[in-house]
Amino acid sequence: MYKKSMCFVLLLSSSFAMAGDEAMPSVQEMWKIIQQQQAEIQALKAKAKVNEEKIEATGEMVEANIKEEGSTHQGSGKSHFGGYGELHYNNLDNKTAGGSDKDEIDFHRFVLFFSHDFTESIRFVSELEVEHVISAGDEAGGVELEQAYIDFDISDGLTAQGGLFLVPVGIINETHEPPSFYGVERNPVEKNILPSTWWEAGAGIHGNTDIGLSYAMYAHSGLKVSAAKNYAIRKGRQKVSEADASDLAYTGRIKWTGVPGLELAITGQYQTDITQSIASENGGSAWLWEAHVDLQKGPFALKALYAHWNLDGSGPESVGADVQKGFYIEPAVKIASQWGVFIRYNQWDNQAGNSLDSEYQQYNYGVNYWPHEDVVVKMDWQDQSTPDGKSELDGFNLGIGYQF
């Protein structure tokens, strides 16, 4: 160290000598300066080490305090965040005399998922949605809580669930993120007959077996249809907002996925009185049956679904709403890794119990483009055939959607 320092002093002395006639410090003075600088450097290093230890200790204290306080967002377990959204443009001409066209652009849905794993066997799941951007005054939008439930794993293949959940029925009711289905709008059969998106509050169990068979059984809040709305199923959703719980509903589903790419399922639901025992509605019990197949085989896909309601009571029977049913079939093919085309035939009738012309038919055909597996751009053409006097909207739809 001494030799290196002396060399540095001699070199520095030479530099001063070449700089001119100005006074130059002696070798002894330069050596004192170097020793003083080395002492200052050592002092700074020691101080930095002390500060680092203090910061680390403070972090440990903060973490300990968070756990002791039981913070909901930084406590034990793991929290998860996700969401999806979709923007739609509809350009539809009304073929019915005097009917209004639909030329509209709408950010239809903005959804956020929040979940938390309290332990490996206890989980919380929620879904919060904003529809049509604005929820205020006379605006068309709304803010909706579609899921808020807790799962309790009883065993490897059995889970108990309680809270606000999506009813286990159909193909898209539980899985309806835009990249997961063809077409800009959700299909009208699962909208008007099932009716998606459909959530209720209650409790039940769900589970699976080693042979690809899964099951779900729930007791939950029910629908409340009315004569003023022709006992239409979709109009009967209470959305668990101060919902009338005079008559509960009971839903069970069996699903088989024992072959890769194939899903077969059947759902049944019973409600003791679908009008919630309002005497003036002349309603009664109701049964729903739904069955579907969802097949993915290489680039080819096929979805088909049938749903059927039977409503008791003289009220629904008087307007033909004692039978409400519909089906659709949708073949599709991926023509490249990022492109897919489809065609879908939809048929539904919310007053199929009479001989009146009340049946709707609709063709959709179009293309999906996935620039990323979680982002989709869509276009489809729509061709409707509707009952006399009802709006018949034909034209095209554009959309963009995402999930994360």
C-alpha positions, 0 to 999 in steps of 0.5 A: 500500500505504501509503495502504491501511494508513493508512486501516486505522490510522485506521479502527482508531483510530476504533473504539478511540475509540468503545470508551471511555476506555481507552488507545488506541495511537498511529498510529505504534504501530499502524503498527509492529504492522501491519508486524510482522504482514506480516513474519510472514505472509511468513515462514509462506508461505516455510516452507509452500513449502519443506515442499511441495517436501520432500513432493513430493521424498519422493513421487518417491523412494518411487515410484522405490524401488518400481520399483527393488525390483520390487514385484508390486503397484505396479510397472510395468503395471496391476493389476485387481480384480473378483469375483462372488457369489450367495446361494441359497434352495432350497425343494424337496420330495422326491417319492420315498418316504423322501427328504429335502426340501431347505429350505436357504439358502446363500451358494453362491459368493464369488469374487474376480478378480485380474489384472495386465498386465505389458506390453501383450502379457503378462498374468496372470489369477486367480480365487479362490473360497470356496464355502458360506462356511466351509472348516474341519473337517466344514463343506461349504465349500471354498476353490478356485483356479479360474484362475491363468494367463499369456497371451502375445500372439504376434500380434494374433490369436494368444495362447499361454497356460499355467497353470491355466485353465477348459476351453473347453467349453459356454456357462457354464464360462467365463462363469458370473457370476450376472447372465449367465444365467437361473435360480438354479442353473446348469443340470444338463446343464452340471453333470453332463455337461461338468462345469462349473465345470471347470478344468485345468492345462496350456498351449495357444493361442487366437486369432481371425480377422477373419471372427468365427471363433475357436479354442482348442487345449490340452494339459492335466491330465485327469479321473480317474473310478472304478468306486466312483462309477459312472465319473460325469464330475463325480466325476472332476474332480481340480481340479489338487490333486496331480492324477494326470497319468498320462494327459493330455487334449487339447481343441479348440474352434471358435467363430463369432460372425460375426453380432452376437448369435449364437454357434455353437461345437463342442468336442472332447476326447480323453483317453488313459485317463480312469481315469488308467491304474488297471488295476483300474478297467478303463478306457480312452480317452474322447471328449467332443463338445459343440455349442451355440448362444447367440442374442440378438436384441433382447428374445429369446434362445435357448440350446441345448446338446448334450454326449456322452461315449464311454468305452472299457473294460470298467469303464464299459461294465459299468455303462452309463457308456460313454455319458454325454450330455445336452442342454437348450434355453432360450428367454427374453424380456426383457419390459422393460429390467430384467425377463426370463422364461425356460423351460428343458428339461434332460435328462441321463443318466450311464449311457446305455449300458445299458437301465436307467432312468437318465435325468433330466429337469427343467423350470425356468421363472422370472424374472430382475430386474436393478435394475442390469446387474451385479446380479440377483434371480432366482426359478424353479420346478423340476419333476424326473422322475428314475429309480426310487429317486432323489430327485425334487426339485420346488419353487422357488428364490430367488437374488441375485447380483452381479458387478463 
